Amino acid sequence: MKKIIYTLVAAVMFISCEDQLDRIPKDQLVEATAYQTVEDLNRGLSGALGNLNFSPNIGFNAIFTDNTKIGVDNGGQELNTLNAILNAQTGDRGLWANRYGFINDLNRLIEASQTISPSSSAEAQIYDNVLAQAYAFRAYAHSTILLYYGLDFMDPNAGGVPYVTEVSTSATPSRLTTEQTLNAINADLDLAESLLPASATDINYASVDMINFLRARNALYSGDYDTAITIANDLIANYTLADNAQYFNMFNEDADVTEVIFKYDNVQGFNYNYAGQFIFTGTGGSFVEASSELYNEYTANDVRRQVVFDPTSDPANNLHVIGKYPPNADTNYINDFKAMRISEMYLIRAEAHARKMTPDFVSSAADVNAVRTARQISGTSSIAYSNLIDAITAIKLERRLELAFEGHRYIDTKRYRNILNEGMVRDASDCATIACSIPVNSNLWIFPLPQTEINSNPNLASSQAPGY
């Protein structure tokens, strides 16, 4: 049975980097009274992790891109996102607020820990683990913010994002550079790893492997391909790609974790209902469907097609119901989110081999072929690359198939657009009444800073992303 997550302090809407929580009645809980023991810290960690919401990533990456089309039961839902409307008032789907609010929760834990001393070696392990989790997830959250709101992940001198490390009533942080933001992320990851007890291997929390996965992902995205390959080699040596049955069960009933390195343990009370980004989970029907183009990219013998598309789909009549997050045995759509899987690490290594100074297209193709072979019910033919365009085209497609509706398509299209000289293009059959394309040079490939944040923080007033 999944663990019940207890929230020690009620979550609030994070309006800006200025922490409004200090303006409270004298009889309300603050850190000094809410956190008095190591066990209090441990419960506070559970409450904080409960506020890590992946719905904005899952929904936006799918609905904004060529992985979706308007659903047969659409009554006006998600039309702005389907029509590629992204603005500073409402366009970020609450991602900025959620991630900085989550960071605020973690910073409160870190601050509170300074007044608490473990009374035994057992408590010391719990204490260190709480801090390790807080630093690891603070880095994780900032990585996500940088990916969407940073001006260029590949340019160390481009505008990054504010890195918030304290609870303050008056802080007005500025954008750091990309390099400064990544340095702060890596410092938190190093500190987290140094504090993690040897027993910290639960895939529902940060572990050394989860930390290294994030390091490899950031290394790839920032152009440090040798580091990405080195870390990928170590992780791939210790994990097995799921076979067909294991892959199906990983998403159906959350019954297999063979290749999972980190997942969000969705539970009753903190159920973010990922399926609800696309379908009416109470009454049935789809307001957003998978695109016909995506369906046609899967071969008939690919087990992923059985997972991505719900059995109620009717391809002959152009109905493609998204089934990546099924109702499960309890029919409540309480799906864990597999945020880090070893298959992605194969594709990270494949891309790094293709993009490094001296490309290794043989190794790159071998990694993509390994994923393709693992997902086929029967044999598949191998592929080979002769240049970067061939390699990135194939890797982009394989990431689309493997990571569909897991929060990657927008980011991948954004990352590859300058190599392939293409933005987002929906198939004509999928865009009769919604946006068919986003140009390669569109300002929409960077999220705008929320206007409420700019209004309350003068140091960000001149830092809005171009085009907003």
VENFENFEN-V21157 format. One line per field, one symbol per residue. ss: DSSP state (h for helix, s for strand, l for the rest). phi: phi as a letter, one per 30 degrees, with the letter a starting at -180 (. if undefined). psi: psi as a letter, one per 30 degrees, with the letter a starting at -180 (. if undefined). A space follows every 50 residues. Layout:
ss: ???
phi: ???
psi: ???
This chain:
ss: lllllllllllllllllllhhhllllllllhhhhlllhhhhhhhhhhhhl llllhhhhhhhhhllllsssllllllllhhhhllllllllllllhhhhhh hhhhhhhhhhhhhlllllllhhhhhhhhhhhhhhhhhhhhhhhhhhhhhl llllllllslllllllllllllllllshhhhhhhhhhhhhhhhhhlllll lllllllhhhhhhhhhhhhhhhllhhhhhhhhhhhhlllllllhhhhhhh hllllllllssssslllllllllhhhhlsllllllslssslhhhhhhlll lshhhhhhsllllshhhlsllsllllllllllllllssssshhhhhhhhh hhhhhlllllhhhhhhhhhhhhhhhslllllllllllhhhhhhhhhhhhh hhllllllhhhhhhhhhhhhlllssllhhhllllllssllllhhhlllll hhhhhhlhhhllllllll
phi: .dddcccdbddbdddaddddddcbddcddbedcdcbbddddddddedddd cdcceeddddedddbddbbdddcdcjdiddddchcbbddbdchidedddd ddddddddddddddcbcdcaddddddeddededddddddedddddddccd daddcdcddcbdccbbcbcbdbdcdddeddddddddddddddddcddedd bdddbdbdddddeddddddddcjcdddededdeddddcbcdddedddddd cdihcbbecdcbbdddbejbddhedddbbddccijccbcdddddeddddd ccddddddcdeddbedcicbddbdbddiddhchccdcddbbddddeddde ddddcdecdbddddddddddddddcddbebddbbbcaddeddeddedddd ddceicibdddddddcdddchbccbddedcbdbbdcabddcddddbddde dddddcbddceccddejc
psi: klkkkkjekkklkjelfkjfffillfglkleffejfleeeeeeeeeeeff gjjfeeeeeefeefagfllklfgkgfkgeeefghjjlfegfgggeeeeee eeeeeeeeeeeeffgkkkfleeeeeeeeeeeeeeeefeeeeeeeeeeefl fjffjfflkblkjkglkkfgkillklleeeeeeeeeeeeeeeeffklffi gkfflkleeeeeeeeeeeeeffgieeeeeeeeeeeefglkkkaeeeeefe fjghfkgegkeklkjklkehjgiefffeljfefllkfklkleeeeffklf gjffefeekkffliefghjikkgfilflefgghikljifjlfeeeefeee eeefflejkifeeeeeeeeeeeeffkeallklllkfleeeeeeeeeeeee eegkgghfeeeeeeefefefhkbkjkkeffheglkflklegkfffkkkkk eeeeefjfffeggkkkf.
